Amino acid sequence: MQSSSRKLLVVLIGLLVLGFVLYRSSGMIHLGDFSGAKLLHAVRHANPFLLILSILAIYACYALRALRWKVFQRNLGPSRFGPIYTMTLAGFAAVFLLGRAGEPVRPLLLSRKEKLPIADLFGIYALERLFDLASAAVIAAIGLLLFQSRGHAGRHRRQAGNRCEDHRLVAFSLASPVRLSF
């Protein structure tokens, strides 16, 4: 089979699978509560300064993730920030479009662009996920330490016994990333 007919066959099979998935999932989307007028009202009354600030913050976070990847990758060879940042954006676009199936796109693209072994970049990917997990645990622990629950009026839910249990939970949350790093 020639390469052009093979590509055509792969595209046709992909379109058939996509059509089948769309057909099977058509009943899962319920737009009965959606109102275009409410959406338009929300967009018109949005603060443009806050929207621009949030977009800048999102791209700054992508830049921090690219810097972290560059630090992890420094033992594999020289790397530049520009390609890593570009592939980080492409990887998150793939996650947006494909869901979790798009996760391996960034290591694959970086492997092709930087001419590095795929296995090494998937190791960096796994390391990055561990750091994400540790960061989430630290944020959760800080949230448990800083924010107190507010019970219903007339109830006193926070007692000495509950505080002791809360401190054990915080200690466990703080100790989890430490166990993951060893």
Backbone as JSON, one array per atom type, in Angstrom:
{
  "sequence": "MQSSSRKLLVVLIGLLVLGFVLYRSSGMIHLGDFSGAKLLHAVRHANPFLLILSILAIYACYALRALRWKVFQRNLGPSRFGPIYTMTLAGFAAVFLLGRAGEPVRPLLLSRKEKLPIADLFGIYALERLFDLASAAVIAAIGLLLFQSRGHAGRHRRQAGNRCEDHRLVAFSLASPVRLSF",
  "N": [[0.86, -1.18, 0.0], [0.61, 2.17, -0.89], [2.1, 5.2, 0.45], [0.47, 7.51, 0.35], [-2.14, 6.5, -0.02], [-2.31, 5.05, 2.32], [-2.23, 7.06, 4.25], [-4.63, 8.32, 3.62], [-6.43, 6.29, 4.29], [-5.98, 6.13, 7.06], [-6.87, 8.69, 7.83], [-9.57, 8.52, 7.08], [-10.46, 6.43, 8.79], [-9.99, 7.7, 11.22], [-11.83, 9.84, 11.01], [-14.22, 8.37, 10.94], [-14.19, 7.21, 13.5], [-14.28, 9.55, 15.06], [-16.78, 10.57, 14.22], [-18.45, 8.53, 15.2], [-18.0, 8.77, 17.98], [-18.97, 11.37, 18.42], [-21.65, 10.95, 17.69], [-22.47, 9.11, 19.65], [-22.16, 10.61, 21.97], [-23.91, 12.69, 21.78], [-26.27, 12.99, 23.26], [-25.38, 13.69, 25.75], [-24.84, 16.33, 26.19], [-26.45, 18.99, 27.53], [-28.23, 21.72, 26.79], [-30.32, 23.11, 27.82], [-30.44, 24.92, 29.94], [-28.91, 26.97, 29.08], [-28.39, 30.33, 28.21], [-28.16, 32.63, 25.76], [-28.51, 35.36, 25.98], [-27.91, 35.89, 28.66], [-25.21, 35.2, 28.66], [-24.17, 37.1, 26.86], [-24.76, 39.42, 28.31], [-23.11, 39.03, 30.55], [-20.59, 39.12, 29.33], [-20.55, 41.71, 28.29], [-20.54, 43.23, 30.62], [-18.18, 42.64, 31.81], [-15.03, 43.31, 33.35], [-12.58, 44.77, 31.53], [-9.9, 45.23, 32.22], [-9.4, 43.35, 34.28], [-9.79, 41.01, 32.81], [-7.67, 41.12, 30.93], [-5.53, 41.15, 32.7], [-5.84, 38.62, 33.87], [-5.36, 36.96, 31.66], [-2.69, 37.6, 31.12], [-1.58, 36.63, 33.5], [-2.07, 33.89, 33.22], [-0.44, 33.24, 30.99], [2.0, 33.91, 32.1], [2.18, 31.95, 34.05], [2.42, 29.71, 32.38], [4.93, 30.34, 31.37], [6.48, 30.07, 33.68], [6.18, 27.32, 34.08], [7.5, 26.43, 31.8], [10.09, 27.34, 32.36], [10.62, 25.74, 34.6], [10.6, 23.23, 33.37], [12.83, 23.58, 31.75], [14.85, 23.7, 33.66], [14.67, 21.1, 34.69], [15.46, 19.73, 32.42], [18.1, 20.35, 31.98], [20.18, 18.54, 32.46], [20.13, 16.87, 30.33], [21.12, 18.11, 28.15], [21.95, 21.12, 26.28], [19.43, 23.64, 26.26], [16.86, 25.84, 25.08], [14.82, 28.6, 26.1], [12.73, 29.58, 24.47], [11.8, 27.53, 22.49], [10.92, 25.61, 24.36], [8.93, 27.0, 25.75], [7.13, 27.47, 23.65], [6.41, 24.83, 22.97], [5.27, 24.1, 25.37], [2.97, 25.69, 25.37], [1.75, 24.55, 23.12], [1.38, 21.97, 24.07], [-0.47, 22.35, 26.18], [-2.57, 23.34, 24.7], [-3.2, 21.05, 23.28], [-4.07, 19.46, 25.39], [-6.36, 20.88, 26.05], [-7.89, 20.5, 23.73], [-7.94, 17.68, 23.36], [-8.26, 16.56, 25.85], [-7.17, 14.49, 28.57], [-5.82, 12.76, 26.94], [-4.15, 14.31, 25.42], [-1.94, 14.86, 26.93], [0.71, 13.63, 26.52], [1.7, 15.1, 24.39], [3.38, 17.37, 24.65], [5.97, 16.36, 25.66], [6.54, 14.74, 23.42], [6.63, 16.58, 21.25], [8.71, 18.24, 22.13], [10.79, 16.4, 22.15], [11.09, 15.88, 19.46], [11.71, 18.45, 18.5], [13.99, 19.32, 19.98], [15.72, 17.26, 19.57], [16.08, 15.1, 21.41], [16.1, 12.12, 23.47], [13.01, 10.34, 23.67], [12.27, 8.83, 25.9], [13.72, 9.96, 28.01], [12.55, 12.5, 28.14], [9.94, 11.82, 28.82], [10.47, 10.94, 31.35], [11.11, 13.37, 32.58], [8.6, 14.51, 32.32], [7.11, 12.85, 34.06], [8.4, 13.49, 36.46], [7.7, 16.19, 36.61], [4.94, 15.96, 37.0], [4.95, 14.83, 39.55], [5.97, 16.98, 41.02], [3.89, 18.77, 40.58], [1.87, 17.46, 42.01], [2.93, 17.56, 44.6], [2.97, 20.34, 44.94], [0.22, 20.89, 44.89], [-0.53, 19.56, 47.22], [0.82, 21.1, 49.14], [-0.45, 23.58, 48.8], [-3.05, 22.84, 49.54], [-2.56, 22.19, 52.23], [-1.79, 24.67, 53.26], [-4.16, 26.01, 52.84], [-5.78, 24.6, 54.65], [-4.58, 25.37, 57.01], [-4.89, 28.19, 57.09], [-7.6, 28.88, 56.62], [-10.59, 28.79, 58.36], [-13.29, 26.65, 59.15], [-16.7, 27.58, 58.9], [-19.37, 27.13, 60.84], [-22.93, 26.42, 60.93], [-25.26, 28.91, 62.08], [-25.63, 29.01, 65.55], [-24.52, 26.55, 65.99], [-21.67, 24.92, 67.22], [-19.17, 23.76, 65.77], [-16.44, 23.45, 65.84], [-14.46, 22.0, 68.0], [-12.31, 21.01, 70.72], [-11.44, 18.37, 70.21], [-11.91, 18.11, 67.46], [-10.13, 20.0, 66.49], [-7.69, 18.81, 67.05], [-7.81, 16.61, 65.34], [-7.82, 18.01, 62.93], [-5.24, 19.11, 62.94], [-3.73, 16.8, 62.73], [-4.45, 16.03, 60.15], [-3.41, 18.15, 58.65], [-0.69, 17.8, 59.2], [-0.32, 15.32, 57.97], [-0.84, 16.06, 55.32], [1.28, 17.79, 54.82], [3.41, 16.06, 55.13], [3.13, 14.26, 53.06], [4.19, 15.18, 50.45], [6.87, 15.07, 51.13], [7.35, 12.34, 51.5], [6.93, 11.53, 48.89], [9.1, 12.59, 47.57], [11.29, 11.09, 48.28]],
  "CA": [[0.0, 0.0, 0.0], [1.42, 3.37, -0.99], [1.98, 6.06, 1.63], [-0.67, 8.44, 0.23], [-3.39, 5.77, 0.25], [-2.28, 4.68, 3.73], [-2.62, 8.27, 4.98], [-6.06, 8.51, 3.38], [-7.12, 5.29, 5.09], [-5.89, 6.55, 8.47], [-7.75, 9.85, 8.0], [-10.95, 8.03, 7.03], [-10.73, 5.71, 10.04], [-10.08, 8.72, 12.27], [-13.11, 10.55, 10.86], [-15.28, 7.46, 11.35], [-14.17, 7.12, 14.97], [-14.76, 10.83, 15.56], [-18.22, 10.61, 13.98], [-19.09, 7.61, 16.13], [-17.93, 9.36, 19.32], [-19.92, 12.49, 18.45], [-23.0, 10.4, 17.66], [-22.77, 8.48, 20.95], [-22.15, 11.59, 23.06], [-24.79, 13.82, 21.49], [-27.27, 13.14, 24.31], [-24.75, 14.05, 27.02], [-24.75, 17.77, 26.31], [-27.77, 19.57, 27.75], [-28.16, 23.18, 26.69], [-31.61, 23.65, 28.21], [-30.25, 26.03, 30.87], [-28.05, 27.97, 28.48], [-29.06, 31.52, 27.69], [-27.24, 33.51, 25.05], [-28.68, 36.73, 26.49], [-27.14, 35.98, 29.91], [-23.8, 35.19, 28.29], [-23.85, 38.41, 26.29], [-24.8, 40.38, 29.41], [-21.9, 38.82, 31.36], [-19.43, 39.56, 28.56], [-20.6, 43.17, 28.19], [-20.28, 43.85, 31.92], [-16.9, 42.18, 32.34], [-14.0, 44.32, 33.51], [-11.51, 44.44, 30.58], [-8.6, 45.22, 32.92], [-9.26, 42.06, 34.95], [-9.64, 39.98, 31.79], [-6.3, 41.2, 30.4], [-4.65, 40.74, 33.79], [-5.92, 37.16, 34.03], [-4.69, 36.34, 30.51], [-1.26, 37.76, 31.37], [-1.21, 35.7, 34.58], [-2.07, 32.53, 32.66], [0.77, 33.05, 30.18], [3.15, 33.93, 33.02], [2.26, 30.6, 34.65], [3.0, 28.85, 31.35], [6.36, 30.65, 31.32], [7.1, 29.43, 34.85], [6.24, 25.88, 33.82], [8.56, 26.22, 30.81], [11.36, 27.49, 33.08], [10.8, 24.54, 35.42], [10.97, 22.16, 32.44], [14.2, 23.83, 31.32], [15.73, 23.3, 34.77], [14.69, 19.64, 34.72], [16.07, 19.22, 31.2], [19.48, 20.82, 31.81], [21.12, 17.43, 32.48], [20.05, 16.16, 29.05], [21.82, 18.87, 27.12], [21.55, 22.53, 26.24], [18.06, 23.91, 25.81], [16.51, 27.26, 25.05], [13.5, 28.88, 26.68], [11.73, 29.81, 23.42], [11.14, 26.3, 22.04], [10.23, 24.95, 25.46], [7.7, 27.76, 25.99], [6.23, 27.21, 22.53], [5.9, 23.46, 23.09], [4.38, 24.09, 26.53], [1.68, 26.21, 24.9], [1.16, 23.55, 22.23], [0.95, 20.85, 24.9], [-1.7, 22.69, 26.88], [-3.62, 23.42, 23.68], [-3.6, 19.67, 23.01], [-4.88, 19.02, 26.54], [-7.66, 21.53, 25.92], [-8.62, 19.89, 22.62], [-8.06, 16.23, 23.46], [-8.39, 16.08, 27.23], [-5.95, 13.85, 29.09], [-5.1, 12.08, 25.85], [-3.19, 15.25, 24.88], [-0.82, 15.06, 27.86], [2.05, 13.32, 26.01], [2.07, 15.9, 23.22], [4.52, 18.25, 24.94], [7.25, 15.64, 25.57], [6.79, 14.28, 22.05], [7.05, 17.72, 20.44], [10.05, 18.67, 22.58], [11.74, 15.38, 21.71], [11.33, 16.09, 18.02], [12.31, 19.77, 18.27], [15.31, 19.43, 20.62], [16.5, 16.06, 19.2], [16.41, 14.4, 22.64], [15.38, 10.84, 23.56], [11.64, 10.44, 24.18], [12.21, 8.23, 27.24], [14.22, 10.95, 28.98], [11.56, 13.58, 28.29], [8.82, 11.29, 29.59], [10.91, 10.96, 32.74], [10.91, 14.75, 33.03], [7.16, 14.68, 32.43], [6.69, 12.2, 35.31], [8.93, 14.32, 37.54], [6.89, 17.4, 36.67], [3.66, 15.59, 37.61], [5.19, 14.68, 40.99], [6.08, 18.32, 41.57], [2.53, 19.32, 40.59], [1.17, 16.83, 43.12], [3.48, 18.12, 45.83], [2.49, 21.73, 45.03], [-1.2, 20.86, 45.26], [-0.6, 19.18, 48.63], [1.24, 22.25, 49.94], [-1.53, 24.57, 48.73], [-4.14, 22.33, 50.38], [-2.17, 22.31, 53.63], [-1.87, 26.1, 53.6], [-5.59, 26.31, 52.94], [-6.29, 24.05, 55.91], [-4.04, 26.15, 58.12], [-5.32, 29.58, 57.09], [-9.04, 29.09, 56.56], [-11.35, 28.03, 59.33], [-14.66, 26.38, 58.7], [-17.73, 28.34, 59.59], [-20.55, 26.29, 61.02], [-24.22, 27.1, 60.87], [-25.55, 29.74, 63.25], [-26.14, 28.23, 66.67], [-23.75, 25.32, 66.15], [-20.23, 25.08, 67.45], [-18.59, 22.53, 65.24], [-15.02, 23.33, 66.13], [-14.19, 21.7, 69.4], [-10.91, 20.65, 70.93], [-11.17, 17.11, 69.53], [-11.85, 18.35, 66.02], [-8.88, 20.72, 66.19], [-6.61, 17.83, 67.08], [-7.91, 15.86, 64.09], [-7.42, 18.91, 61.85], [-3.79, 19.23, 62.96], [-3.2, 15.55, 62.18], [-4.67, 16.07, 58.71], [-2.43, 19.09, 58.1], [0.62, 17.15, 59.28], [-0.29, 14.31, 56.92], [-0.76, 16.75, 54.03], [2.63, 18.32, 54.67], [4.36, 14.96, 55.06], [2.95, 13.51, 51.8], [5.19, 15.5, 49.42], [8.19, 14.65, 51.58], [7.44, 10.93, 51.2], [6.99, 11.36, 47.44], [10.4, 13.01, 47.04], [12.35, 10.13, 48.62]],
  "C": [[0.89, 1.23, 0.0], [1.16, 4.28, 0.2], [0.79, 7.01, 1.53], [-1.99, 7.72, 0.48], [-3.46, 5.32, 1.7], [-2.71, 5.87, 4.6], [-4.11, 8.53, 4.82], [-6.88, 7.53, 4.2], [-7.12, 5.66, 6.57], [-6.82, 7.73, 8.74], [-9.21, 9.41, 7.99], [-11.34, 7.28, 8.3], [-10.86, 6.7, 11.19], [-11.39, 9.48, 12.22], [-14.29, 9.66, 11.26], [-15.35, 7.33, 12.87], [-14.7, 8.41, 15.58], [-16.26, 10.97, 15.38], [-18.97, 9.72, 14.94], [-19.12, 8.18, 17.55], [-18.91, 10.52, 19.43], [-21.36, 11.99, 18.46], [-23.4, 9.84, 19.03], [-22.85, 9.49, 22.09], [-23.1, 12.75, 22.83], [-25.85, 14.03, 22.58], [-26.7, 13.59, 25.64], [-24.71, 15.55, 27.24], [-26.16, 18.34, 26.41], [-27.64, 21.09, 27.75], [-29.48, 23.82, 27.08], [-31.49, 24.86, 29.13], [-29.42, 27.16, 30.27], [-28.88, 29.13, 27.94], [-28.02, 32.42, 27.05], [-27.32, 34.94, 25.54], [-27.89, 36.91, 27.79], [-25.65, 36.0, 29.63], [-23.38, 36.54, 27.74], [-23.83, 39.49, 27.36], [-23.53, 40.26, 30.26], [-20.66, 39.33, 30.63], [-19.39, 41.09, 28.48], [-20.21, 43.85, 29.5], [-18.99, 43.37, 32.56], [-15.91, 43.34, 32.38], [-12.83, 43.98, 32.58], [-10.13, 44.38, 31.24], [-8.38, 43.87, 33.6], [-9.11, 40.91, 33.95], [-8.22, 39.95, 31.24], [-5.3, 40.75, 31.46], [-4.67, 39.22, 33.97], [-5.24, 36.44, 32.87], [-3.17, 36.45, 30.66], [-0.78, 36.8, 32.46], [-1.15, 34.27, 34.08], [-0.8, 32.29, 31.86], [2.04, 33.15, 31.01], [3.3, 32.57, 33.71], [2.81, 29.6, 33.66], [4.51, 29.09, 31.25], [7.1, 30.03, 32.5], [7.21, 27.92, 34.66], [7.34, 25.56, 32.8], [9.94, 26.37, 31.46], [11.66, 26.27, 33.94], [11.23, 23.37, 34.53], [12.42, 22.33, 31.99], [15.2, 23.43, 32.41], [15.81, 21.78, 34.85], [15.47, 19.06, 33.55], [17.55, 19.56, 31.09], [20.5, 19.68, 31.85], [21.11, 16.64, 31.17], [20.81, 16.87, 27.94], [21.34, 20.31, 27.12], [20.13, 22.68, 25.7], [17.82, 25.41, 25.87], [15.08, 27.44, 25.55], [12.42, 28.96, 25.6], [11.03, 28.54, 22.94], [10.37, 25.59, 23.15], [8.92, 25.66, 25.76], [6.67, 27.5, 24.89], [5.61, 25.82, 22.64], [5.01, 23.31, 24.33], [3.01, 24.61, 26.14], [0.99, 25.2, 24.0], [0.64, 22.36, 23.03], [-0.34, 21.14, 25.63], [-2.86, 22.91, 25.92], [-4.11, 22.01, 23.34], [-4.43, 19.11, 24.16], [-6.27, 19.62, 26.47], [-8.5, 20.84, 24.85], [-8.91, 18.41, 22.83], [-8.31, 15.7, 24.86], [-7.08, 15.45, 27.67], [-5.17, 13.09, 28.03], [-4.05, 13.0, 25.22], [-1.99, 15.5, 25.77], [0.54, 14.73, 27.26], [2.5, 14.17, 24.84], [3.3, 16.75, 23.49], [5.85, 17.49, 24.93], [7.57, 15.15, 24.16], [7.27, 15.42, 21.16], [8.45, 18.2, 20.83], [11.12, 17.68, 22.13], [12.09, 15.58, 20.25], [12.08, 17.4, 17.78], [13.75, 19.84, 18.79], [16.22, 18.24, 20.3], [17.01, 15.34, 20.45], [15.62, 13.1, 22.7], [14.0, 11.02, 24.22], [11.56, 9.92, 25.61], [12.68, 9.22, 28.3], [13.2, 12.06, 29.21], [10.3, 13.08, 29.0], [9.19, 11.15, 31.07], [10.76, 12.34, 33.35], [9.42, 15.03, 33.23], [6.64, 14.06, 33.74], [7.17, 13.0, 36.53], [8.1, 15.59, 37.71], [5.52, 17.11, 37.31], [3.82, 15.4, 39.12], [5.31, 16.05, 41.66], [4.71, 19.01, 41.6], [1.73, 18.76, 41.76], [1.63, 17.39, 44.45], [3.01, 19.56, 46.02], [1.03, 21.78, 45.44], [-1.36, 20.48, 46.73], [-0.2, 20.35, 49.54], [0.15, 23.32, 49.94], [-2.71, 24.13, 49.59], [-3.81, 22.46, 51.86], [-2.23, 23.77, 54.09], [-3.31, 26.51, 53.74], [-6.18, 25.78, 54.23], [-5.8, 24.86, 57.11], [-4.65, 27.55, 58.22], [-6.83, 29.78, 57.19], [-9.73, 28.19, 57.57], [-12.75, 27.81, 58.8], [-15.63, 27.2, 59.54], [-18.98, 27.48, 59.65], [-21.82, 27.11, 60.87], [-24.44, 27.9, 62.15], [-26.15, 28.86, 64.34], [-25.38, 26.94, 66.9], [-22.29, 25.67, 66.38], [-19.57, 23.78, 67.03], [-17.14, 22.37, 65.62], [-14.82, 23.17, 67.63], [-12.74, 21.25, 69.5], [-10.56, 19.35, 70.21], [-11.06, 17.29, 68.03], [-10.58, 19.09, 65.64], [-7.7, 19.76, 66.16], [-6.62, 17.01, 65.79], [-7.47, 16.72, 62.91], [-5.9, 19.03, 61.79], [-3.14, 17.95, 62.43], [-3.34, 15.53, 60.65], [-3.68, 17.01, 58.04], [-1.04, 18.47, 58.12], [0.75, 16.08, 58.2], [-0.13, 14.96, 55.55], [0.64, 17.3, 53.79], [3.66, 17.21, 54.51], [4.26, 14.2, 53.74], [3.96, 13.89, 50.73], [6.59, 15.06, 49.82], [8.39, 13.16, 51.27], [7.57, 10.71, 49.69], [8.39, 11.7, 46.9], [11.51, 12.04, 47.36], [12.13, 8.79, 47.99]]
}
